[in-house]
Amino acid sequence: MKIGIAGCTGRMGQMLVKEVTEDGDLYLTGGITRETQNLPTNVPILKDAEDLFAVSDLVIDFTAPDASVYNARVAANTRKPLVIGTTGISESQMKEIRSCAEQTPILFTPNASVGVNVMLEAIRDIAAKLGSDFNIEITEAHHNRKIDAPSGTALALGKAAAQGRGIDFNSHSVYERYGNTGARTQNEIGFSVIRGGDIVGEHTVYFIGQGERLEITHRAIDRALFARGAIRAARWLSTQPAGFYEMRDFLKFD
């Protein structure tokens, strides 16, 4: 399968270039990037998304929200599958991506780790079983160059918890506490963020009850796991009809 990489000079893009190049069943067609200097020599740099999709069977996108939306439009026009791993995508941008998926298969994953996606399913189930007597708090930690907060994975975990509890995520999520905030409301889903050093990614969901606490944690040690997960998802997506997919579809969670 011929794979193109959008955002090939970013941290994830570089890892994808390495993983695709070393995979005997895959062929790296090229990449696109907004960088203009110190470009890599191990991947052909193409002019734009149109050129990348033209020579690829499938494109993996780790760019920025606006670029991902544009790439989704090109995917729809060319009927080529697209895996999007970009975080920080707004609800309106996601709506447009879903619209593009009516023309071609698009898989969106804020975290391509298989372990994280199993965790998402577990959080949904635990939140449903424990009920509102347990307060939900989510902490996440990443390297000091990450530009969005909370992380896309933390938000996905919060949404999974809200789904399990049967509450609206947007009206119950709390991103800031400072000063005299008053007592915590029963169904709040609180977020805390750490940025520093070279932390690849750590996420913990706390279910805090009276006299007991359940903590579910995922720690990413090697960024390559995200690239491998994205490639596994890409292989699966290449056989699917047009539609919007998530990792839970690929992993066949009920």
C-alpha positions in Angstrom: 0.0 0.0 0.0 1.3 3.5 -0.9 1.1 5.8 2.0 1.5 9.6 2.1 2.2 11.6 5.3 0.8 15.1 5.9 2.9 16.8 8.5 6.0 14.7 7.8 8.4 16.9 9.7 6.5 17.0 13.0 7.3 14.7 15.9 4.7 12.2 14.8 5.3 12.7 11.1 9.0 11.8 11.5 8.1 8.7 13.5 5.6 7.7 10.8 8.2 8.2 8.1 10.5 5.8 9.9 7.8 3.2 10.6 6.4 3.2 7.0 9.9 3.1 5.5 10.9 0.1 7.6 7.7 -1.8 6.8 8.2 -4.1 3.8 4.5 -4.1 2.9 4.3 -0.3 2.7 5.7 2.3 0.3 6.2 5.9 1.3 5.0 8.1 -1.5 6.0 11.4 0.1 5.0 14.0 2.5 3.8 17.6 2.9 4.9 20.1 5.5 4.6 23.8 6.2 8.4 23.9 7.0 10.6 25.5 4.4 14.1 24.9 5.9 16.1 21.9 7.1 13.8 19.5 5.2 14.4 15.8 5.6 16.1 13.8 2.9 14.5 10.5 3.6 11.0 11.4 2.3 10.0 13.2 -1.0 8.5 16.6 -0.1 5.5 17.3 -2.4 4.0 20.7 -3.2 0.6 20.3 -1.6 -2.2 17.9 -0.5 -3.5 17.5 -4.0 -0.1 16.1 -5.1 0.2 13.9 -2.1 -3.3 12.3 -2.5 -2.7 11.9 -6.3 0.3 9.5 -5.7 -1.0 7.7 -2.5 -3.5 5.0 -1.8 -4.0 6.5 1.7 -2.8 9.5 3.6 -2.1 9.8 7.3 -2.5 13.3 8.7 -0.8 14.6 11.8 -0.9 18.4 11.2 -3.0 21.2 12.6 -6.8 21.5 12.7 -7.2 23.8 9.7 -4.9 21.7 7.7 -6.7 18.5 8.7 -10.0 19.9 7.5 -8.5 20.9 4.2 -6.9 17.4 3.8 -10.3 15.9 4.5 -11.8 17.9 1.7 -9.1 16.7 -0.7 -9.7 13.1 0.5 -13.4 13.5 -0.3 -12.7 14.9 -3.7 -10.2 12.1 -4.6 -12.1 9.3 -2.8 -8.9 8.4 -1.0 -8.9 7.1 2.7 -7.6 9.4 5.3 -6.4 8.8 8.9 -6.4 11.9 11.1 -4.4 12.0 14.3 -4.5 15.8 14.8 -5.7 17.1 18.1 -7.3 20.4 19.0 -10.1 20.1 16.3 -13.2 22.1 17.1 -16.8 20.9 16.9 -17.4 22.9 13.8 -14.3 21.5 12.2 -15.3 18.0 13.2 -18.7 18.5 11.6 -17.0 19.3 8.3 -14.7 16.3 8.5 -17.7 14.1 9.1 -19.4 15.6 6.1 -16.3 14.8 4.0 -16.5 11.2 5.3 -19.7 10.7 3.4 -17.5 10.5 0.2 -14.5 8.5 1.5 -13.4 6.5 4.5 -12.0 8.8 7.2 -10.7 7.6 10.6 -10.2 10.1 13.4 -8.2 9.3 16.4 -6.8 11.8 18.9 -4.7 8.9 20.2 -3.7 5.9 18.1 -2.5 3.9 21.0 -4.4 0.6 21.3 -4.0 0.7 25.1 -5.6 4.2 25.3 -8.5 3.1 23.2 -9.1 0.0 25.4 -8.9 2.5 28.3 -11.6 4.6 26.7 -14.0 1.7 26.6 -13.1 0.8 30.2 -13.8 4.3 31.4 -17.2 4.4 29.7 -18.1 1.1 31.4 -16.8 2.0 34.9 -18.6 5.4 34.8 -21.8 3.6 34.1 -21.4 1.1 36.9 -20.1 3.4 39.6 -22.7 6.0 39.2 -22.8 9.6 40.4 -21.6 8.9 43.9 -18.1 8.8 42.5 -16.5 12.1 41.4 -14.6 12.1 38.1 -11.3 13.9 37.7 -8.8 13.6 34.8 -5.2 14.6 34.8 -2.8 14.6 31.8 0.9 15.3 31.3 2.8 16.0 28.2 6.1 17.5 26.9 6.7 21.2 27.1 6.2 21.7 23.3 2.6 20.5 23.2 0.4 23.5 22.2 -3.2 22.3 23.0 -4.7 21.7 26.5 -6.3 19.6 27.7 -5.0 17.0 25.3 -7.3 15.4 22.8 -7.0 12.1 24.7 -8.0 13.7 28.0 -11.1 15.2 26.3 -11.9 11.8 24.8 -11.6 10.2 28.2 -13.9 12.8 29.6 -16.5 12.3 26.9 -16.3 8.5 27.5 -17.0 9.1 31.2 -19.9 11.4 30.4 -21.4 8.9 28.0 -21.1 6.1 30.6 -22.8 8.3 33.2 -25.5 9.5 30.8 -24.7 13.3 31.1 -23.9 16.0 28.7 -20.1 16.5 28.5 -20.0 20.1 27.5 -22.2 21.4 30.4 -20.3 19.3 33.0 -16.7 19.7 32.1 -14.6 22.0 34.3 -11.2 23.3 33.0 -10.3 25.9 35.6 -10.6 26.2 39.4 -9.2 29.3 41.1 -10.2 31.3 44.2 -13.5 30.7 45.9 -15.1 28.2 43.5 -17.6 26.8 45.9 -18.3 23.2 46.5 -17.8 20.7 43.7 -21.0 19.8 41.9 -21.9 16.1 41.8 -21.5 15.5 38.0 -18.5 17.7 37.3 -15.7 16.2 35.2 -12.6 18.1 36.2 -9.4 18.5 34.1 -5.8 19.2 35.3 -2.9 19.7 32.9 0.9 19.3 33.4 3.5 20.4 30.8 7.2 19.8 31.1 10.3 18.1 29.8 10.0 15.3 27.4 6.9 13.5 28.7 5.4 11.5 25.8 1.9 11.3 27.3 0.3 10.3 30.6 -3.4 10.2 31.4 -5.2 9.2 34.6 -8.9 9.1 35.3 -9.9 9.2 39.0 -13.2 7.9 40.3 -13.3 9.3 43.8 -15.9 8.0 46.2 -16.3 8.0 50.0 -13.5 6.0 51.5 -12.3 4.6 48.2 -10.7 5.8 45.0 -10.2 4.0 41.6 -7.4 5.3 39.3 -7.0 4.2 35.7 -3.7 5.3 34.2 -2.0 5.0 30.8 1.6 6.0 30.3 3.2 6.2 26.9 6.9 5.5 27.0 7.8 5.5 23.3 6.1 7.8 20.7 6.5 5.0 18.1 3.5 3.2 19.6 1.3 6.0 18.2 2.8 5.6 14.7 2.3 1.8 14.8 -1.3 2.2 15.9 -2.0 4.7 13.1 -0.5 2.3 10.6 -2.6 -0.6 11.9 -5.6 1.6 11.6 -4.6 2.7 8.1 -4.4 -0.9 6.9 -7.9 -1.6 8.2 -9.3 1.7 6.8 -8.1 0.9 3.3 -10.7 -1.9 3.1 -13.6 0.1 4.4 -16.4 1.9 2.5 -17.0 5.6 2.8 -17.8 6.7 6.4 -16.6 8.3 9.6 -14.6 5.9 11.8 -12.9 5.8 15.1 -10.4 3.4 16.7 -13.2 1.7 18.5 -14.6 0.6 15.0 -11.2 -0.7 14.0 -10.8 -2.6 17.3 -14.4 -3.8 17.0 -15.7 -2.8 20.4 -19.4 -3.4 20.7 
